[in-house]
Amino acid sequence: MKAFKLASAFAVTGLALAVSGQAMAADTTTEWTWDGKVTFSADLMNNNTALENAKLSNGVVGERGANHQNAYNLDVVVGVANGGFSADLALEKSNSVVMKNFLYEEGAFMFGEIGSVVTTEAAIKGMNSDQAYTSDKGFRYTAGGLQVQAFGGASYTSDASTASTYTASGGTTGQGPYAATDMGLEFAFTGSTDTVTYAVDAQYAEDTMGAGAATDAALDMYMGVNVSAMASDAVTIDAGYTSGFGGETSTALMATYAADALTAYVRWNDNSGASDTTIGASTVMGAATLYIDYALEGAQNAGVKLAGGEGAMTYAANFDYALDASAFSYGASVAVAAGDMAYAAGYASREGQTSSELTASATYTTEGGATMALAYENDNGASNTVDSSKRSNNALSVL
């Protein structure tokens, strides 16, 4: 395997040198994008003194102005294209200059930051995610519905993670990526007929985080298949199966009926032996949508959502009842735009009425695009959307 990877590295390097020489003779186009802001916010009132952030470096929570926030940045991005090459040179707020979104594309070949060709992972709601290996950079060949790619990247136990607890090949555990792939291969094949669409894909990767610093072990392969077929004009059948790193498997079957304002479905999921069946339906009645989602072995919800607008005003409301927990939640919001002024207010009572949130704001926008606002939030669950660093439950802020 080492010889194969070494040969692949030389092949990719040789291609990069060859296409760079060709592109030198092509016309270069450059596009500049500028974005910047200066912000200041401070509490005019803050009555919360008991939360976890009870003391900040610039004051004590509860003091007027104690949580003031100052921020400024100027982001400059220079987009450059030359022949088949394109990339962005960015001056970012961290005062660093980086090159990103590098790509070379010509005919069937693509090289650079091209992402993954895997599309089957979590293709149906309820299926496992985070099974496939991340493809940060790679070299791809496309021929019709077939895509073949060599790649490298870092995969985490969760798409939202940058430092997860992993268990690598050989049983080694620690904090960081589940797998930092120094070399991987993947392929995908997709196609369709008048009534059926399908996708099949697979990945093979080698690990730099095995049992011992010098170990380079093969990881579990990822593979997946997804098929969607129209049984009639109103009925669609979806099926999916995936198997990925960590030994996880995921299977789903789903039938959906959609006609006029009514949508109904039945779905069966099995994730590594844990199965669940869910039935549901929704219907649209003017500005309102009524829904029910009933999992035989899980969460069960029914409710109504309302959304609409008239003139400069928009509004929304919702009511949700958790059947399995015998608890309900509800909320409403309204926003009005009046010239340079904008007003908004909202209220939300969370499931089981364990907490609630009340918000209100008024915003003025100048001709030059600057905004000034007063924002009030009373949140006895302390989620605080005005400024998450403050963790206040009763604050009036100038922004």
C-alpha positions as MATLAB code, in Angstrom:
seq = 'MKAFKLASAFAVTGLALAVSGQAMAADTTTEWTWDGKVTFSADLMNNNTALENAKLSNGVVGERGANHQNAYNLDVVVGVANGGFSADLALEKSNSVVMKNFLYEEGAFMFGEIGSVVTTEAAIKGMNSDQAYTSDKGFRYTAGGLQVQAFGGASYTSDASTASTYTASGGTTGQGPYAATDMGLEFAFTGSTDTVTYAVDAQYAEDTMGAGAATDAALDMYMGVNVSAMASDAVTIDAGYTSGFGGETSTALMATYAADALTAYVRWNDNSGASDTTIGASTVMGAATLYIDYALEGAQNAGVKLAGGEGAMTYAANFDYALDASAFSYGASVAVAAGDMAYAAGYASREGQTSSELTASATYTTEGGATMALAYENDNGASNTVDSSKRSNNALSVL';
ca = [
       0.000    0.000    0.000;
       2.912    2.343    0.668;
       4.196    2.013   -2.876;
       0.761    2.760   -4.237;
       0.426    5.917   -2.151;
       3.879    7.128   -3.111;
       3.146    6.628   -6.792;
      -0.152    8.468   -6.415;
       1.582   11.408   -4.775;
       4.049   11.707   -7.668;
       1.225   11.426  -10.199;
      -0.793   14.231   -8.626;
       2.299   16.432   -8.287;
       3.204   15.842  -11.931;
      -0.270   16.787  -13.063;
      -0.224   19.951  -10.974;
       3.049   21.049  -12.547;
       1.814   20.301  -16.050;
      -1.438   22.208  -15.787;
       0.203   25.155  -14.052;
       2.498   25.660  -17.030;
      -0.448   25.542  -19.407;
      -2.510   27.977  -17.370;
       0.249   30.613  -17.348;
      -0.651   31.535  -20.919;
      -4.367   31.986  -20.163;
      -6.077   35.259  -19.302;
      -6.340   36.031  -15.605;
      -9.495   37.486  -14.071;
      -9.582   38.999  -10.597;
     -12.557   39.913   -8.427;
     -12.247   41.817   -5.143;
     -14.778   41.423   -2.336;
     -14.765   43.672    0.711;
     -16.649   43.178    3.966;
     -16.146   44.863    7.296;
     -17.927   46.040   10.404;
     -17.480   47.904   13.651;
     -19.761   46.907   16.514;
     -20.363   48.045   20.071;
     -22.963   46.716   22.482;
     -23.615   47.294   26.153;
     -26.291   46.560   28.741;
     -28.507   49.404   29.831;
     -30.079   46.991   32.285;
     -29.029   43.531   33.395;
     -30.734   41.996   36.398;
     -29.100   38.590   36.290;
     -26.400   37.961   38.894;
     -26.604   34.200   39.480;
     -25.635   32.463   36.243;
     -22.393   30.666   35.484;
     -20.751   33.726   33.917;
     -21.363   35.731   37.085;
     -18.162   37.701   36.696;
     -16.463   38.883   33.525;
     -13.078   40.473   33.042;
     -14.711   43.823   32.281;
     -17.268   43.878   35.095;
     -19.834   41.993   37.146;
     -23.066   40.777   35.562;
     -25.795   43.056   36.855;
     -23.859   46.287   36.328;
     -25.012   48.643   33.589;
     -22.574   48.406   30.712;
     -20.733   45.533   32.380;
     -20.967   43.306   29.330;
     -20.035   45.765   26.629;
     -18.700   44.145   23.474;
     -16.341   45.805   21.008;
     -15.512   44.191   17.688;
     -14.132   45.254   14.336;
     -12.860   43.455   11.300;
     -12.115   43.945    7.628;
     -12.322   40.907    5.367;
     -10.817   41.194    1.895;
     -11.122   38.326   -0.565;
      -9.390   38.358   -3.950;
     -10.880   35.787   -6.308;
      -8.404   34.767   -9.021;
      -9.123   32.629  -12.084;
      -6.550   31.641  -14.698;
      -7.427   29.033  -17.279;
      -8.755   26.067  -15.344;
      -7.390   27.393  -12.043;
      -9.399   29.350   -9.495;
      -8.694   30.269   -5.881;
      -9.373   32.920   -3.269;
      -6.685   34.928   -1.508;
      -8.166   36.198    1.756;
      -7.032   38.766    4.302;
      -9.019   37.685    7.327;
      -9.821   39.355   10.636;
      -7.112   37.321   12.344;
      -4.644   39.393   10.275;
      -3.629   36.300    8.340;
      -3.416   35.845    4.588;
      -4.678   32.486    3.384;
      -5.402   30.791    0.085;
      -8.632   28.818    0.009;
     -11.140   27.300   -2.400;
      -8.276   26.151   -4.639;
      -9.565   24.313   -7.713;
      -8.374   23.184  -11.099;
     -10.931   21.813  -13.543;
     -10.561   20.740  -17.150;
     -12.846   18.305  -18.921;
     -13.283   15.175  -16.829;
     -10.514   16.094  -14.350;
     -10.807   18.113  -11.151;
      -8.095   18.795   -8.551;
      -8.043   20.742   -5.285;
     -10.594   21.445   -2.569;
     -13.371   19.471   -4.196;
     -15.153   17.796   -1.260;
     -16.605   14.305   -1.258;
     -18.619   12.403   -3.865;
     -20.592   10.529   -1.170;
     -24.311   11.344   -1.265;
     -25.900    8.262    0.337;
     -24.997    9.065    3.946;
     -28.179   10.014    5.872;
     -30.033   10.298    2.551;
     -33.287    9.437    4.343;
     -34.302   11.202    7.565;
     -33.444    9.180   10.652;
     -30.436    7.402    9.137;
     -27.041    7.568   10.826;
     -24.751   10.415    9.814;
     -21.000   10.883   10.416;
     -20.172    7.489    8.906;
     -18.290    8.663    5.813;
     -14.739   10.021    5.713;
     -14.213   13.718    5.084;
     -12.625   14.619    1.756;
     -10.892   17.958    2.223;
      -8.724   17.850   -0.890;
      -8.566   15.416   -3.742;
      -8.182   14.500   -7.389;
     -11.343   13.464   -9.268;
     -12.177   11.882  -12.588;
     -15.768   12.039  -13.846;
     -17.226    9.975  -16.671;
     -20.983   10.307  -16.984;
     -22.525    9.080  -13.740;
     -19.214    7.632  -12.482;
     -16.880    9.599  -10.206;
     -13.545    8.242   -8.960;
     -11.489   10.213   -6.466;
      -8.293   10.095   -4.412;
      -8.546   12.220   -1.274;
      -7.175   13.198    2.119;
      -8.920   14.758    5.100;
      -9.897   14.486    8.765;
     -13.097   12.822    9.987;
     -14.648   13.443   13.397;
     -17.210   11.488   15.361;
     -19.616   14.353   14.708;
     -19.862   16.801   11.816;
     -20.120   19.601   14.396;
     -16.936   18.574   16.214;
     -13.345   19.688   15.931;
     -12.128   17.765   18.992;
     -14.058   14.570   19.634;
     -13.091   11.514   21.644;
     -12.059    8.887   19.108;
     -11.185    5.218   19.195;
      -8.755    4.488   16.386;
      -7.633    1.202   14.886;
      -5.936   -0.915   17.547;
      -7.981    0.583   20.410;
      -6.068    3.850   20.884;
      -8.312    6.626   22.271;
      -7.832   10.346   22.678;
      -9.104   13.793   21.721;
      -9.046   14.869   18.095;
     -10.186   13.533   14.759;
     -11.508    9.991   14.598;
      -9.373    9.538   11.518;
      -6.808   11.758    9.851;
      -6.620   10.129    6.446;
      -3.275   10.457    4.720;
      -4.708    8.645    1.689;
      -8.171    7.584    0.658;
     -10.058    6.381   -2.397;
     -13.735    6.799   -3.120;
     -16.135    6.279   -5.969;
     -19.758    7.075   -6.705;
     -22.149    6.016   -9.419;
     -25.474    7.758   -9.951;
     -28.177    7.362  -12.546;
     -31.866    7.649  -13.257;
     -34.724    6.444  -15.418;
     -38.146    7.981  -15.905;
     -39.301    6.694  -12.494;
     -36.163    5.682  -10.559;
     -33.070    7.515   -9.329;
     -30.195    5.734   -7.588;
     -26.767    6.313   -6.093;
     -24.036    3.889   -5.008;
     -20.823    5.083   -3.355;
     -17.923    3.737   -1.310;
     -14.768    4.948    0.456;
     -11.505    3.340    1.536;
      -9.147    5.247    3.834;
      -5.905    4.769    5.740;
      -5.385    6.130    9.223;
      -2.525    8.157   10.693;
      -3.891    7.727   14.230;
      -3.600    3.989   14.806;
      -2.188    2.048   17.760;
       1.244    3.661   17.929;
       2.640    6.756   16.270;
       4.100    4.867   13.317;
       1.007    2.766   12.622;
      -0.830    3.401    9.369;
      -3.830    1.087    9.593;
      -6.699    0.612    7.186;
     -10.007    1.993    8.503;
     -13.444    0.467    8.149;
     -14.756    0.986    4.632;
     -17.775    3.158    4.015;
     -20.377    2.084    1.490;
     -23.907    3.188    0.764;
     -26.789    2.801   -1.646;
     -29.914    4.913   -2.037;
     -32.855    4.329   -4.386;
     -35.926    6.486   -4.949;
     -38.797    5.216   -7.109;
     -42.113    6.767   -8.099;
     -44.806    4.122   -7.598;
     -47.432    6.531   -8.960;
     -47.895   10.249   -9.501;
     -48.573   10.675   -5.783;
     -46.519    7.903   -4.130;
     -42.721    7.740   -3.800;
     -40.749    4.852   -2.292;
     -37.263    5.499   -0.854;
     -34.758    2.901    0.363;
     -31.253    3.319    1.751;
     -28.448    1.341    3.339;
     -25.088    2.562    4.631;
     -22.180    1.100    6.569;
     -19.305    3.221    7.807;
     -16.463    3.792   10.224;
     -17.023    2.659   13.775;
     -18.900   -0.341   12.422;
     -22.194    1.554   12.242;
     -24.876    0.430    9.808;
     -28.052    2.239    8.872;
     -31.106    1.114    6.930;
     -34.274    3.004    6.019;
     -37.456    2.393    4.044;
     -39.945    5.186    3.450;
     -43.191    5.620    1.526;
     -44.513    9.138    0.915;
     -47.898   10.235   -0.403;
     -48.199   13.821   -1.658;
     -51.240   15.228   -3.420;
     -52.822   18.674   -3.291;
     -52.283   20.073    0.240;
     -51.794   16.703    1.973;
     -48.508   14.885    2.611;
     -48.360   11.594    4.524;
     -45.552    9.127    5.133;
     -44.503    5.959    6.906;
     -40.792    5.386    7.619;
     -38.807    2.529    9.138;
     -35.249    3.037   10.381;
     -32.689    0.632   11.786;
     -29.423    2.129   13.053;
     -26.977   -0.562   14.160;
     -29.785   -2.751   15.507;
     -31.932    0.010   17.043;
     -35.102    0.147   14.950;
     -37.981    2.604   14.908;
     -41.121    3.130   12.842;
     -42.598    6.590   12.324;
     -45.840    7.645   10.668;
     -46.790   11.215    9.973;
     -48.876   13.624    7.978;
     -49.157   17.343    7.306;
     -51.706   19.488    5.538;
     -51.747   23.141    4.508;
     -54.809   25.233    5.282;
     -54.190   28.782    4.146;
     -51.418   30.247    6.290;
     -51.519   27.287    8.699;
     -49.786   23.912    8.503;
     -51.091   21.091   10.692;
     -48.773   18.156   11.343;
     -48.301   14.955   13.300;
     -45.187   12.794   13.628;
     -45.715    9.591   15.615;
     -42.729    7.344   16.315;
     -43.784    3.985   17.714;
     -40.585    3.746   19.776;
     -39.639    7.413   20.097;
     -40.785   11.043   20.080;
     -44.395   11.800   19.168;
     -45.451   15.325   18.237;
     -48.510   17.053   16.857;
     -49.111   20.722   16.285;
     -49.743   23.641   14.015;
     -47.500   26.291   12.455;
     -48.713   29.636   11.173;
     -46.761   31.989    8.923;
     -47.771   34.923    6.778;
     -47.565   38.620    6.181;
     -49.439   41.679    5.071;
     -47.770   44.799    3.755;
     -44.724   45.608    5.880;
     -45.690   43.133    8.590;
     -44.743   39.458    8.858;
     -45.877   37.082   11.566;
     -45.447   33.513   12.737;
     -46.876   31.310   15.466;
     -46.603   27.702   16.524;
     -48.085   25.213   18.942;
     -46.503   21.798   19.499;
     -47.709   19.014   21.776;
     -45.303   16.234   22.725;
     -47.640   13.250   22.977;
     -45.040   10.966   24.544;
     -44.138   13.508   27.247;
     -47.621   15.067   27.721;
     -46.041   18.510   27.414;
     -46.624   21.393   25.053;
     -44.763   24.444   23.786;
     -45.907   27.497   21.881;
     -44.660   30.782   20.532;
     -45.423   33.799   18.389;
     -43.443   36.532   16.667;
     -44.156   39.653   14.635;
     -41.895   41.992   12.654;
     -42.701   45.357   11.061;
     -40.550   47.339    8.614;
     -41.351   51.062    8.476;
     -38.892   52.975    6.328;
     -35.564   53.199    8.149;
     -37.062   51.624   11.262;
     -37.713   47.960   11.973;
     -39.547   46.544   14.964;
     -39.746   42.961   16.182;
     -41.196   41.096   19.138;
     -41.533   37.457   20.072;
     -42.500   35.088   22.842;
     -41.716   31.395   23.237;
     -42.747   28.937   25.938;
     -40.588   25.839   25.839;
     -41.733   22.228   26.127;
     -43.348   21.549   29.480;
     -43.343   25.293   30.252;
     -40.030   24.801   32.063;
     -38.791   28.104   30.666;
     -39.806   30.930   28.387;
     -38.297   33.771   26.414;
     -39.586   37.260   25.624;
     -37.777   39.463   23.108;
     -38.360   42.924   21.621;
     -36.209   45.198   19.484;
     -36.186   48.408   17.507;
     -33.574   48.988   14.807;
     -32.678   52.099   12.814;
     -30.646   51.872    9.594;
     -28.847   54.949    8.272;
     -28.359   55.836    4.609;
     -24.780   54.623    4.858;
     -25.858   51.177    6.038;
     -25.024   51.536    9.749;
     -27.527   50.080   12.200;
     -28.395   51.092   15.735;
     -30.727   49.103   17.932;
     -32.256   48.626   21.331;
     -32.940   44.996   22.226;
     -34.688   43.547   25.254;
     -34.611   39.901   26.296;
     -36.124   38.166   29.287;
     -35.161   34.498   29.233;
     -35.544   32.402   32.369;
     -33.816   29.551   30.558;
     -30.741   31.776   30.017;
     -30.221   31.006   26.322;
     -29.868   34.731   25.516;
     -29.790   35.364   21.776;
     -28.886   39.065   22.068;
     -25.360   38.155   23.104;
     -24.587   34.561   24.044;
     -21.481   35.596   26.012;
     -23.597   37.505   28.514;
     -25.845   34.597   29.482;
     -28.307   37.153   30.854;
     -31.923   36.395   31.575;
     -33.222   39.961   31.821;
     -31.298   42.558   29.831;
     -31.866   45.708   27.812;
     -28.967   46.294   25.438;
     -27.835   48.936   22.984;
     -26.242   47.416   19.893;
];
